[in-house]
């Protein structure tokens, strides 16, 4: 069983991602409503992968990613950023170089699942 932490301040967005991930019975989903909560959960639970919305209150997805990647305990966890913005538009808001992948919303379920499978080494 692989644990995936999904962090998005929009409940509907979390619902959509959860529904997609639950099509694979090998995935267990944890959820966070903001960046600070996501960082705390990732540090405590060490999920197998973290999916972060770029624009969240308290701490943005790229900020969470940078903190995860700078910590020896969490730096090897794959981090995927997702946003309604295009990647080049997000670059102006925060550095994304430490993220392992970026997806534009709305997510394409088959593409998301295939890429997560690769990132998880399945």
Protein Blocks (a to p, Z undefined) as FASTA:
>chain_A
ZZdddddfbfklmmmmmmmmmmpmkbccdddfbfklmmmmmmmnopabdcddfbdghiaf
klmmmmmmmpmklmmpccddddfbdfklmmmmoccklpmbdcdddddfklmmmmmmmmno
ZZ
